[in-house]
Amino acid sequence: MKNIKFTSGVLLAFSLLFSGCGGGDGSSGSSDGGTINSSEIATFSIEVLKTGQIKSYDVNGTEITDGSQKDDGFYKSGLARSYTRDVNDTVTENTTKLIWQDDTTPASMTWDSAITYCQNLTLGGHTDWRLPDIKELQTLVDNSKSDPSMDSIFQNTISSYYWSITSYVALSSNAWSVHFFTGYTSADDKTDSNINVRCVKSI
């Protein structure tokens, strides 16, 4: 089995479940009972970003303009993304405080190779690059766009699958990925060498 695809609603349920866990797994609460550190602030920003959806549609794909469809296209709630393209071929997202690799056309490789690739990457004078988790990777999805479903500030993009470091709990041989043609999420076999990688680091 190559991958398992999920709708955004199912993935949101997973996201809410994960955000309720403690430790360094995406919790938005305080880890020490009082002080909120920078990683927790970044996680909070990730969870309340705008989705990018600006129109509403019914189940048949017909646009709804009377306000009866209460979805992201109706509410348009959340924090706006704010991108800056850096001189060293990286892109900084100022809301989430994440810096993304964008120096070359993304290479495809297995999940293990993707982890190693990011750990060994030196870019922009930094060596603390890593493979993004699924929440971080999803922040790049802009639901108002397709092919690719990503902001045009990224100059090196493939409208295909990208690895996250997050394993799929129900099947440990798979890991979460995002397909940037339309931004849907799937759980892919970790040995699949046709999935791309874009490394990330925190500011």
Secondary structure as GFF3:
##gff-version 3
##sequence-region A 1 203
A	DSSP	beta_strand	3	6	.	.	.	ID=ss1
A	DSSP	alpha_helix	8	19	.	.	.	ID=ss2
A	DSSP	alpha_helix	38	47	.	.	.	ID=ss3
A	DSSP	beta_strand	56	57	.	.	.	ID=ss4
A	DSSP	beta_strand	63	64	.	.	.	ID=ss5
A	DSSP	alpha_helix	72	75	.	.	.	ID=ss6
A	DSSP	beta_strand	83	85	.	.	.	ID=ss7
A	DSSP	beta_strand	90	93	.	.	.	ID=ss8
A	DSSP	beta_strand	98	101	.	.	.	ID=ss9
A	DSSP	beta_strand	108	109	.	.	.	ID=ss10
A	DSSP	alpha_helix	111	120	.	.	.	ID=ss11
A	DSSP	alpha_helix	134	138	.	.	.	ID=ss12
A	DSSP	beta_strand	161	167	.	.	.	ID=ss13
A	DSSP	beta_strand	174	179	.	.	.	ID=ss14
A	DSSP	beta_strand	184	189	.	.	.	ID=ss15
A	DSSP	beta_strand	195	196	.	.	.	ID=ss16
A	DSSP	beta_strand	200	202	.	.	.	ID=ss17
###
